[in-house]
Amino acid sequence: MSDKRHLFISLLVLWTLVVRGQEIKINGGFIEDSLQLGNTVHYWVTAEYPKEIELLFADSNYNFSPFEFVNKFFIETQLRNDNAFDSTVYGLKSFEIDLIQKLELPVFVIQSNDSIVLTAPLDSLFFEELVPLKEVSDTSQLIQNTQYKPVEQLFNYPLMWIILGVFLISIILIFLIFGQNIRNYFTIRRLKKEYLLFSNFISQSIHALKENVERDRAAQGLAQWKNYLEKLERQPISKLTTKEILALEFTSELKEALRNIDKSVYGNQRNIELYKSFQDIEDFTQHRFHMKIEDIKNGK
């Protein structure tokens, strides 16, 4: 009953406007004659109506099916005598493939309690086929081929460079932060290896001299000690005489031991306790080795 009442009131308002000579004129249609799939076409709407009436065109929320809304261009209301004039152009797209596509758009006359819907004239466009639909849909001539064909996998070079870059940056950061500790580790490892070789040799020399005092064995032991101490202290020990070695600030405690060895090597004097002199230089060298290790650990 309420719907019938609203319809009656709306018709009464329209009839009253027409009787008073205040006719509402709605026109519209497509600007183009045809459309292509996904291309924008334009639909225009104009309205001429009494200026005291409030009138609205469809906005972007309206269902433009079978078209989709793209944009909207309008001209502000113009007054001509006692009438108002509005115009709007809609940009629309269609992804349908119907050969004829139609559209009519509403115009809303706003009242205090209700609104009247008027429509622009129905207009249509022809769908322009780029490829005949019959050719597209005909699959009878297709040849089935399900045979597997191997495809070469592309190597991901960008990812490789990223990984390499991260790896190099990580290595650089590790050396910047822990570089000194790493260098100290390898230096200490080298010194321990060299000392172990020297210690084994000098121990064998001491054992041999206990059994039999030989000038050649003593000379070999002295030369080996000088060569090792030269590496440890980084001084030309092997090229120095005993007097020059004792002149160094850290060798004074070797005075007696080195003189006894010199007498045996250069003076050809047989000393059955010569091995004790080599024990003294072994103890001295071991002490210097441990001092060097501590200096490296303490960053000296």
Contacts in CASP RR format, 6 or more apart in sequence:
PFRMAT RR
TARGET T0000
AUTHOR 0000-0000-0000
METHOD contacts of the structure
MODEL  1
MSDKRHLFISLLVLWTLVVRGQEIKINGGFIEDSLQLGNTVHYWVTAEYP
KEIELLFADSNYNFSPFEFVNKFFIETQLRNDNAFDSTVYGLKSFEIDLI
QKLELPVFVIQSNDSIVLTAPLDSLFFEELVPLKEVSDTSQLIQNTQYKP
VEQLFNYPLMWIILGVFLISIILIFLIFGQNIRNYFTIRRLKKEYLLFSN
FISQSIHALKENVERDRAAQGLAQWKNYLEKLERQPISKLTTKEILALEF
TSELKEALRNIDKSVYGNQRNIELYKSFQDIEDFTQHRFHMKIEDIKNGK
6 114 0 8 1.000
9 113 0 8 1.000
9 114 0 8 1.000
10 111 0 8 1.000
10 114 0 8 1.000
10 116 0 8 1.000
13 109 0 8 1.000
13 111 0 8 1.000
13 116 0 8 1.000
14 24 0 8 1.000
14 116 0 8 1.000
17 23 0 8 1.000
17 24 0 8 1.000
17 50 0 8 1.000
17 53 0 8 1.000
22 49 0 8 1.000
22 50 0 8 1.000
22 53 0 8 1.000
22 82 0 8 1.000
24 47 0 8 1.000
24 48 0 8 1.000
24 49 0 8 1.000
24 50 0 8 1.000
24 53 0 8 1.000
24 55 0 8 1.000
24 109 0 8 1.000
24 118 0 8 1.000
25 46 0 8 1.000
25 47 0 8 1.000
25 48 0 8 1.000
25 49 0 8 1.000
26 45 0 8 1.000
26 46 0 8 1.000
26 47 0 8 1.000
26 107 0 8 1.000
26 118 0 8 1.000
26 119 0 8 1.000
26 120 0 8 1.000
26 121 0 8 1.000
27 45 0 8 1.000
27 46 0 8 1.000
27 47 0 8 1.000
27 120 0 8 1.000
27 121 0 8 1.000
28 43 0 8 1.000
28 44 0 8 1.000
28 45 0 8 1.000
28 46 0 8 1.000
28 105 0 8 1.000
28 120 0 8 1.000
28 121 0 8 1.000
28 123 0 8 1.000
29 43 0 8 1.000
29 44 0 8 1.000
29 45 0 8 1.000
29 103 0 8 1.000
29 120 0 8 1.000
29 121 0 8 1.000
29 123 0 8 1.000
30 41 0 8 1.000
30 42 0 8 1.000
30 43 0 8 1.000
30 44 0 8 1.000
30 103 0 8 1.000
30 123 0 8 1.000
30 124 0 8 1.000
30 125 0 8 1.000
31 41 0 8 1.000
31 42 0 8 1.000
31 43 0 8 1.000
31 44 0 8 1.000
31 89 0 8 1.000
32 41 0 8 1.000
32 42 0 8 1.000
32 125 0 8 1.000
33 125 0 8 1.000
33 126 0 8 1.000
34 125 0 8 1.000
34 126 0 8 1.000
34 127 0 8 1.000
34 128 0 8 1.000
35 41 0 8 1.000
35 94 0 8 1.000
35 101 0 8 1.000
35 125 0 8 1.000
35 126 0 8 1.000
35 127 0 8 1.000
35 128 0 8 1.000
36 127 0 8 1.000
36 128 0 8 1.000
36 130 0 8 1.000
37 94 0 8 1.000
37 95 0 8 1.000
37 97 0 8 1.000
37 127 0 8 1.000
37 130 0 8 1.000
38 93 0 8 1.000
38 94 0 8 1.000
38 95 0 8 1.000
39 93 0 8 1.000
40 70 0 8 1.000
40 91 0 8 1.000
40 92 0 8 1.000
40 93 0 8 1.000
41 67 0 8 1.000
41 91 0 8 1.000
41 92 0 8 1.000
41 93 0 8 1.000
41 94 0 8 1.000
41 125 0 8 1.000
42 89 0 8 1.000
42 90 0 8 1.000
42 91 0 8 1.000
42 92 0 8 1.000
43 67 0 8 1.000
43 89 0 8 1.000
43 90 0 8 1.000
43 91 0 8 1.000
43 92 0 8 1.000
43 103 0 8 1.000
43 105 0 8 1.000
43 123 0 8 1.000
44 87 0 8 1.000
44 88 0 8 1.000
44 89 0 8 1.000
44 90 0 8 1.000
45 57 0 8 1.000
45 87 0 8 1.000
45 88 0 8 1.000
45 89 0 8 1.000
45 90 0 8 1.000
45 105 0 8 1.000
45 107 0 8 1.000
45 120 0 8 1.000
46 85 0 8 1.000
46 86 0 8 1.000
46 87 0 8 1.000
46 88 0 8 1.000
47 55 0 8 1.000
47 57 0 8 1.000
47 85 0 8 1.000
47 86 0 8 1.000
47 87 0 8 1.000
47 107 0 8 1.000
48 80 0 8 1.000
48 83 0 8 1.000
48 84 0 8 1.000
48 85 0 8 1.000
49 55 0 8 1.000
49 83 0 8 1.000
49 84 0 8 1.000
49 86 0 8 1.000
49 109 0 8 1.000
50 82 0 8 1.000
50 83 0 8 1.000
50 84 0 8 1.000
51 79 0 8 1.000
51 82 0 8 1.000
51 83 0 8 1.000
51 84 0 8 1.000
53 84 0 8 1.000
53 109 0 8 1.000
53 110 0 8 1.000
54 109 0 8 1.000
54 110 0 8 1.000
55 84 0 8 1.000
55 86 0 8 1.000
55 107 0 8 1.000
55 108 0 8 1.000
55 109 0 8 1.000
55 110 0 8 1.000
56 107 0 8 1.000
56 108 0 8 1.000
56 110 0 8 1.000
57 74 0 8 1.000
57 86 0 8 1.000
57 88 0 8 1.000
57 105 0 8 1.000
57 107 0 8 1.000
57 108 0 8 1.000
58 64 0 8 1.000
58 90 0 8 1.000
58 105 0 8 1.000
58 106 0 8 1.000
58 107 0 8 1.000
58 108 0 8 1.000
59 72 0 8 1.000
60 69 0 8 1.000
60 72 0 8 1.000
62 69 0 8 1.000
62 105 0 8 1.000
62 106 0 8 1.000
64 90 0 8 1.000
64 92 0 8 1.000
64 103 0 8 1.000
64 105 0 8 1.000
66 94 0 8 1.000
66 96 0 8 1.000
66 98 0 8 1.000
66 101 0 8 1.000
66 103 0 8 1.000
67 92 0 8 1.000
67 93 0 8 1.000
67 94 0 8 1.000
67 101 0 8 1.000
67 103 0 8 1.000
68 92 0 8 1.000
68 93 0 8 1.000
68 94 0 8 1.000
68 95 0 8 1.000
69 90 0 8 1.000
69 91 0 8 1.000
69 92 0 8 1.000
70 90 0 8 1.000
70 91 0 8 1.000
70 92 0 8 1.000
70 93 0 8 1.000
71 90 0 8 1.000
71 91 0 8 1.000
72 88 0 8 1.000
72 89 0 8 1.000
72 90 0 8 1.000
72 91 0 8 1.000
73 88 0 8 1.000
73 89 0 8 1.000
73 91 0 8 1.000
74 86 0 8 1.000
74 87 0 8 1.000
74 88 0 8 1.000
74 89 0 8 1.000
75 86 0 8 1.000
75 87 0 8 1.000
75 88 0 8 1.000
77 84 0 8 1.000
77 85 0 8 1.000
77 86 0 8 1.000
78 84 0 8 1.000
78 85 0 8 1.000
78 86 0 8 1.000
79 85 0 8 1.000
90 105 0 8 1.000
92 103 0 8 1.000
94 101 0 8 1.000
94 127 0 8 1.000
96 127 0 8 1.000
97 127 0 8 1.000
97 129 0 8 1.000
97 133 0 8 1.000
98 127 0 8 1.000
99 126 0 8 1.000
99 127 0 8 1.000
100 124 0 8 1.000
100 125 0 8 1.000
100 126 0 8 1.000
100 127 0 8 1.000
101 124 0 8 1.000
101 125 0 8 1.000
101 127 0 8 1.000
102 122 0 8 1.000
102 123 0 8 1.000
102 124 0 8 1.000
103 122 0 8 1.000
103 123 0 8 1.000
103 124 0 8 1.000
104 119 0 8 1.000
104 120 0 8 1.000
104 121 0 8 1.000
104 122 0 8 1.000
104 123 0 8 1.000
105 119 0 8 1.000
105 120 0 8 1.000
106 117 0 8 1.000
106 118 0 8 1.000
106 119 0 8 1.000
106 120 0 8 1.000
107 117 0 8 1.000
107 118 0 8 1.000
107 119 0 8 1.000
107 120 0 8 1.000
108 115 0 8 1.000
108 116 0 8 1.000
108 117 0 8 1.000
108 118 0 8 1.000
109 115 0 8 1.000
109 116 0 8 1.000
109 117 0 8 1.000
109 118 0 8 1.000
174 182 0 8 1.000
175 182 0 8 1.000
180 299 0 8 1.000
184 296 0 8 1.000
184 297 0 8 1.000
184 299 0 8 1.000
187 296 0 8 1.000
188 293 0 8 1.000
188 296 0 8 1.000
188 297 0 8 1.000
191 232 0 8 1.000
191 289 0 8 1.000
191 292 0 8 1.000
191 293 0 8 1.000
191 296 0 8 1.000
192 293 0 8 1.000
194 228 0 8 1.000
194 231 0 8 1.000
194 232 0 8 1.000
195 228 0 8 1.000
195 232 0 8 1.000
195 286 0 8 1.000
195 289 0 8 1.000
198 224 0 8 1.000
198 225 0 8 1.000
198 228 0 8 1.000
198 285 0 8 1.000
199 282 0 8 1.000
199 286 0 8 1.000
201 221 0 8 1.000
201 224 0 8 1.000
202 221 0 8 1.000
202 224 0 8 1.000
202 225 0 8 1.000
202 278 0 8 1.000
202 281 0 8 1.000
202 282 0 8 1.000
202 285 0 8 1.000
203 282 0 8 1.000
205 217 0 8 1.000
205 218 0 8 1.000
205 220 0 8 1.000
205 221 0 8 1.000
205 224 0 8 1.000
205 278 0 8 1.000
206 275 0 8 1.000
206 278 0 8 1.000
206 279 0 8 1.000
206 282 0 8 1.000
207 275 0 8 1.000
208 214 0 8 1.000
208 217 0 8 1.000
209 217 0 8 1.000
209 218 0 8 1.000
209 274 0 8 1.000
209 275 0 8 1.000
209 278 0 8 1.000
210 275 0 8 1.000
213 264 0 8 1.000
213 270 0 8 1.000
213 271 0 8 1.000
213 272 0 8 1.000
213 274 0 8 1.000
215 264 0 8 1.000
215 265 0 8 1.000
215 268 0 8 1.000
218 261 0 8 1.000
218 264 0 8 1.000
218 265 0 8 1.000
218 274 0 8 1.000
218 278 0 8 1.000
219 265 0 8 1.000
221 278 0 8 1.000
222 261 0 8 1.000
222 265 0 8 1.000
223 238 0 8 1.000
225 281 0 8 1.000
225 285 0 8 1.000
226 237 0 8 1.000
226 238 0 8 1.000
226 240 0 8 1.000
226 245 0 8 1.000
227 237 0 8 1.000
227 238 0 8 1.000
228 285 0 8 1.000
229 237 0 8 1.000
229 285 0 8 1.000
229 288 0 8 1.000
230 236 0 8 1.000
230 237 0 8 1.000
230 238 0 8 1.000
232 285 0 8 1.000
232 288 0 8 1.000
232 289 0 8 1.000
232 292 0 8 1.000
233 250 0 8 1.000
233 288 0 8 1.000
235 248 0 8 1.000
237 245 0 8 1.000
242 258 0 8 1.000
242 259 0 8 1.000
242 262 0 8 1.000
245 251 0 8 1.000
245 254 0 8 1.000
245 258 0 8 1.000
246 252 0 8 1.000
246 254 0 8 1.000
246 255 0 8 1.000
246 258 0 8 1.000
250 288 0 8 1.000
251 284 0 8 1.000
253 280 0 8 1.000
253 284 0 8 1.000
254 280 0 8 1.000
254 281 0 8 1.000
254 284 0 8 1.000
256 277 0 8 1.000
256 280 0 8 1.000
257 276 0 8 1.000
257 277 0 8 1.000
257 278 0 8 1.000
257 280 0 8 1.000
257 281 0 8 1.000
257 284 0 8 1.000
258 277 0 8 1.000
258 281 0 8 1.000
260 271 0 8 1.000
260 274 0 8 1.000
260 277 0 8 1.000
261 274 0 8 1.000
261 277 0 8 1.000
261 278 0 8 1.000
261 281 0 8 1.000
263 269 0 8 1.000
263 271 0 8 1.000
264 270 0 8 1.000
264 271 0 8 1.000
264 274 0 8 1.000
END
